[in-house]
């Protein structure tokens, strides 16, 4: 036996295993964090949009409705972007978690994974994205309809540009997931 025993190799393997376990726990925590963040964003959206809708219903003044609509456009736009970013980070964390999973997954867990939801076209992320798009369009229309005549052209043009940018951003960010969903389509 040489001067170098197998002990350092065993220690290296143990240390490597601890690093992988630590990375796995971080990936699990990241996935939980982004799932929680998305729930909080949806709650914030419901609260703010509910308040804006109440003000909208109670208001009779066109300038006030236009201001409420503009605030709704800003809130919908911000939460739209936040939803996309957090859902992508959650997907990345879930992917890292799957790569680092221990090899000793029980047979029951392996069987349950077969039926686990995958990214499909009909999913919660796309439902929430549709909600944000609908909210954006509603508030944009209210802002446009209740703007003064000289401002209508500027409001309309700005709204269409913002909407086009948000759609382009959504397609760019979700393209890989959308194409995967189409290729592996299942109900």
N, C-alpha and C positions, 0 to 999 in steps of 0.2 A: 504494500500500500504506500502510496506517495505521501509526501509531507502534507499535501492538500487533501483533506478528507472530504467525504460527501456532505458533511455538515454545512459548510457554507452554501452548497447548492440547495440543500433542504431549506435553509434559512431564506435564501433568495426566493424559492418557490412559495414559502409561507408569506413572505413580505409581498410578493406579487399578488397572491391571493387576497391579502388584506386590502391592497390598492384597488383591485377589481371589486371587492365587496363594498369599499367606500364609494367608488364611482357608481356602482349599482344603486346604493342608497341615495346618492345625490340625484341620480336620474329619476328614481321613484319620487323623491321629494319635489323635484322640478315638475314632474307630470302632475302631481297633486296640486302644486302651487298654481300652475296655469289653468287647471280645471276649476279651481277655486276662484281665480281671477276672472275667468270668463263668466262665472255665476254672478260675481259682484258687479261686473260690467253690465250684465243684463238687468240686474236689480237697479242699478243706477239709471239705466235707460228708462225702465218702467217708472221710476220715481220722477225723473225730470220730464219725460214725455207726458206723464199724467198731469203734472203741474202745468205744463204748457197747454195741454188740451183744455184743462179747467179754465185757464186764463183766456184761451181762444173762444170758448163757448160763452164766457161771461162778457166778452168785449164786443162793443158795437162800433168802435172807431177803426176805420181802415188803416190809418198809420200805426195804431197799436197792434193790430193784427199782423201787419207787415213786419213789425219789429219782433213779435212773438214767432212768426214764421222764420225770420232770419236766425233767431236763436236756435230754433228747432233744426234748421239746416246745419248750423255749426255743431250742435250736439250730435246729430245723426252722423255727420261726417267723421267727427272725432271717434265716436264709438265704433263706427264701421271699420276704420283703420285699426283701432285697438283690437277688435274681434279677429281680424285677419292675422295680425301679428301674434296675438296670444294663442290662437288655434294652431298656427304653424309651429310656434315654440313648443306647444303641448305635443304635437305630432313628433317633433324631433326628440323630445324627452322620452316619449313612448318608444321610439325606435332605438334610442340608446339603452333604455331599460331592457328591451327584448334582446339586444346584442349581448348585454352583460349578465343576463339571467343565469343563475346557477344551473349546473347540469343536472342537479338532483330534483327537478320538478317532478312532483308525484304524477302518477298515471291519471288521477282524477283531474288535476290542474291541466294536464296536457289535453285531456278530452274536452274540458270546458273551453280551452283556447280555440278549439275547432269551431265553436259556435259563437265566439266573441265577435262583436260588431267590427267590421272593417270600414275603411273609408269608402262610402258609396255616394251616389248622387243624392239619395234621399237620406240625409243625416241632419243632426241638430245644428251643426255649423252652417250648413246651407239654409236651414230654416231661419236661423238668427240673422244671417246675411240678408235674406229676403225681407225680413222684418225691418232691418236698417235701411234697405233700399226703398221700401214702401214708405217709411217714415220720412226719409230724405225727400222723396217725390211729393208727398203730401205737404210738407212744410215749404218746399220750394214753390209749389203751386199757390199756396196761401200767400207767400211773400210776393209772388209775381202778380196775382190777381188784386192784391190790396196796395200795390205800389202806385204812386202818382204816375200820370201819363209819361212825363219826361224820363222817369227812372225805370220804366218798364223794360226798355230795350237793354239798358245796362244790367238790370237784375236778371233778365232772361239770358243774356249772353254769359254773364258770370256763373249763373246756375248751371247752364249747359256745359261750360268748361269744367266746373268742379265735378259735375256728374261724370263727364267723360274721363277725367283724370282718375276718379275713384273706381270706375269700371275697369280702366286699363290697369290700375294697380291691383285690383282683385284678380283679374285674369292672369296677370304676370305672376303673382304670388301663388295662386291656386292651380296654375296650369298643370304641373306635374301630378297633383292629386286628382284633378278632374280627368286627365287622360288615364290615370290608373283606374279611376272609378268606372270609366267607360269600358276599358279593356276587361275589367273583372266584374262586369255588371251582375248583380244579383239583387233580388228583392229582399 
